[in-house]
Amino acid sequence: MITIKSAREIETMAAAGRMVAETLALVARHVRPGVSTEALDRVAEDFIRSHPGARPSFKGLYDFPATLCTSINQEVVHGIPSPRRILQEGDLLSVDVGVWLEGLHADSAATFPVGKVSEQVVRLLKVTQEALAAGVAQARSGNHVGDIGHAVQGVAEGAGYSVVRELVGHGIGSAFHEDPQVPNYGKPKRGPRLVPGMTLAIEPMVNVGGPDIRTLEDRWTVVTQDGSLSAHFEHTVAVVENGGPPRVLTAVA
């Protein structure tokens, strides 16, 4: 069931979203060769819990053991932080994080270069960010979920990349994952109609190679089937009145 949020609920989600954005910015300042993903996780959790009433959304969600999902290179999403996962020069690190505040969640992700990276990585990051921006721009009342996916798909595939089809964005609110599902592909004017008060997590996952994925033996980490690089960017947005541009709740203030 799709839930429509009140103005008060959206303000609470925006407050959580600011914490999410600040967490990602803090983690970004610590991303460098030689740092473990577990160290980044510790920084993020300490920061989130330093805010009264806030807690990490992911820790304990479906029994996930950490605050961040940290996914390196061919890992698409849900990588588990570990003291044994040490960042190397040239790596690509996807960081996904959520914050719970006063009964509501916000969710965002960004992918960071580690040290000096290849031109291939730079281009993948640019295109994936452009795909997210295109998808977010379609989150207007009167449009449909399919308009978001179609926009994301057009940017990613137009650049010669593929979008992951087995994992999707989602509604978000009092539950971390709510209806509707928000695929990163689709046809315009298909799927649920967008109305004011809907809150969505839009999250392109873009692969250099094919779209196929598989899950590792840890039952969490999702990787590209062909071993190609993958990038992931995400924002939580609110659909506003009168067909206006969506309010991005996880943007840096």
C-alpha positions in Angstrom: 0.0 0.0 0.0 1.3 3.4 -0.9 1.3 5.9 2.0 0.8 9.6 1.6 2.8 11.7 4.1 1.6 14.8 5.9 3.6 18.0 5.8 4.8 17.3 9.3 6.0 13.8 8.4 7.9 15.2 5.3 9.6 17.7 7.6 10.7 14.9 9.9 12.0 12.9 6.9 13.8 16.0 5.7 15.5 16.3 9.1 16.6 12.7 8.9 17.6 13.3 5.3 19.9 16.2 6.3 21.6 13.7 8.7 22.0 11.2 5.9 23.6 13.8 3.6 25.9 15.0 6.4 26.9 11.3 7.1 27.8 10.7 3.4 29.8 14.0 3.4 31.7 12.9 6.5 32.4 9.4 5.1 33.6 11.0 1.9 36.2 12.9 3.9 37.6 9.6 5.3 37.7 7.7 2.0 41.3 7.1 1.0 43.7 4.3 0.3 44.5 2.2 3.4 41.2 2.8 5.2 39.0 -0.1 6.1 35.3 -0.1 5.4 34.7 -1.0 9.0 36.4 2.2 10.1 34.1 4.2 7.8 31.1 2.4 9.3 32.2 3.3 12.8 32.6 7.0 11.9 29.1 6.9 10.3 27.4 5.2 13.2 29.0 7.5 15.8 27.9 10.5 13.9 24.3 9.4 13.5 23.9 8.4 17.1 25.3 11.8 18.2 22.0 13.3 17.2 19.3 12.9 19.9 16.6 10.4 18.8 18.4 9.3 15.6 19.7 5.9 14.8 21.0 4.0 11.7 18.2 2.6 9.6 20.2 -0.3 8.3 21.7 -1.8 11.5 19.4 -4.8 12.3 17.2 -4.2 9.2 16.5 -7.8 8.0 19.4 -8.6 10.4 22.0 -6.5 8.4 25.0 -6.1 10.8 26.2 -2.6 10.1 25.3 1.1 9.6 26.6 1.4 6.1 26.5 -0.7 3.0 30.0 -0.4 1.5 30.4 -2.0 -1.9 33.7 -2.0 -3.8 34.2 -2.1 -7.6 32.1 -4.9 -9.1 30.0 -5.0 -5.9 26.6 -3.4 -6.7 25.0 -3.0 -3.2 24.8 -4.4 0.3 28.6 -4.9 0.9 29.2 -5.5 4.6 31.8 -3.3 6.3 34.8 -5.3 7.5 38.2 -4.5 9.0 39.6 -6.8 6.3 38.3 -4.7 3.5 41.0 -2.2 2.9 40.5 0.5 0.2 43.1 0.5 -2.5 44.2 3.3 -4.9 41.9 3.3 -7.9 38.9 1.6 -6.2 35.3 2.6 -6.5 33.3 2.6 -3.3 29.6 2.8 -3.1 28.2 3.9 0.3 24.5 3.5 1.2 23.1 4.8 4.5 19.7 5.5 6.1 18.6 7.4 9.2 15.6 6.7 11.4 14.2 9.7 13.2 10.9 10.0 15.1 9.5 6.9 13.4 10.4 7.8 9.8 13.4 7.0 7.5 15.5 8.7 4.9 17.9 6.9 2.6 20.7 8.0 0.2 23.8 6.6 -1.5 26.8 7.9 -3.3 29.8 6.3 -5.0 33.3 7.7 -4.3 36.6 7.3 -6.1 39.4 6.1 -3.9 42.6 8.1 -4.7 43.3 8.5 -8.4 40.9 6.5 -10.6 40.7 5.7 -14.3 38.8 7.7 -16.9 36.4 4.8 -17.1 35.5 5.2 -13.4 35.2 9.0 -13.8 32.7 8.6 -16.7 30.7 5.9 -14.9 30.3 8.2 -11.9 29.2 11.1 -14.0 26.7 9.1 -16.0 25.2 7.5 -12.9 24.7 10.9 -11.3 23.1 12.2 -14.4 20.8 9.1 -14.5 19.8 9.9 -10.9 19.1 13.6 -11.7 17.0 12.5 -14.7 15.0 10.1 -12.6 14.4 12.6 -9.8 13.3 15.3 -12.3 10.4 13.0 -13.3 9.1 12.6 -9.7 6.3 15.1 -10.3 2.6 14.8 -9.4 0.7 13.5 -12.5 3.6 11.5 -13.8 4.0 7.8 -13.2 6.6 5.5 -11.7 7.5 4.4 -15.2 8.5 7.9 -16.1 11.2 7.8 -13.5 12.6 4.4 -14.7 12.4 5.4 -18.3 14.5 8.5 -17.6 17.1 6.6 -15.7 17.3 3.9 -18.3 17.6 6.4 -21.1 20.7 8.1 -19.6 22.5 4.9 -18.6 21.9 2.9 -21.7 22.4 6.0 -23.9 26.0 6.1 -22.5 26.5 2.4 -23.3 26.0 1.1 -19.8 23.3 -1.2 -18.3 20.9 -0.8 -15.4 20.4 -3.5 -12.8 16.8 -4.8 -13.2 16.5 -7.2 -10.2 17.0 -4.4 -7.6 14.8 -1.3 -7.5 14.1 1.9 -5.7 11.2 2.1 -3.3 8.7 4.1 -1.3 10.0 5.0 2.1 8.5 6.4 5.3 7.6 4.7 8.6 8.8 1.5 7.0 12.2 1.5 5.2 10.8 -0.3 2.2 7.3 0.7 1.2 5.3 0.6 -2.0 5.7 1.5 -4.8 8.7 -0.3 -6.2 10.7 2.2 -8.4 12.6 0.3 -11.1 15.5 1.9 -13.0 13.9 1.0 -16.4 10.3 1.3 -17.7 7.9 3.0 -20.1 6.4 6.4 -19.7 3.0 6.7 -18.2 3.1 3.2 -16.8 2.9 2.1 -13.2 1.4 3.9 -10.2 0.5 7.6 -10.7 2.5 10.0 -8.6 0.6 12.2 -6.2 1.6 14.9 -3.7 2.9 13.5 -0.4 4.4 10.4 -1.9 8.0 9.8 -0.7 10.4 7.8 -2.9 13.9 6.5 -2.8 15.2 6.7 -6.3 18.5 4.8 -6.8 20.1 4.0 -10.1 22.5 1.1 -10.1 24.5 1.3 -13.3 26.9 -1.3 -14.6 29.7 -0.9 -17.1 28.9 -4.4 -18.5 25.7 -6.4 -18.5 22.8 -6.0 -16.1 22.9 -9.4 -14.5 23.8 -9.8 -10.9 24.4 -12.5 -8.3 24.6 -12.6 -4.5 27.8 -13.8 -2.7 27.9 -16.5 0.0 27.6 -13.9 2.7 23.9 -13.7 1.5 24.2 -9.9 1.3 26.8 -8.6 -1.1 25.4 -8.3 -4.6 28.0 -8.3 -7.5 27.8 -7.9 -11.3 27.7 -11.3 -12.9 30.4 -10.4 -15.4 32.7 -8.7 -12.9 32.3 -5.3 -14.4 32.3 -2.1 -12.4 29.1 -0.7 -10.9 28.1 2.6 -9.4 25.1 3.6 -7.2 23.6 7.0 -6.4 20.4 7.6 -4.5 18.1 10.3 -3.1 14.9 10.3 -1.1 12.4 12.7 -2.6 8.9 14.0 -1.8 6.4 14.6 -4.6 4.9 18.1 -4.2 1.7 19.9 -5.2 0.9 21.3 -8.7 3.4 19.2 -10.7 6.4 21.1 -9.3 9.9 19.7 -9.1 10.2 17.1 -6.3 11.7 18.1 -3.0 15.0 16.3 -2.4 15.1 15.3 1.2 18.6 14.0 1.3 20.4 16.9 -0.3 23.2 18.8 1.5 21.7 22.0 2.9 
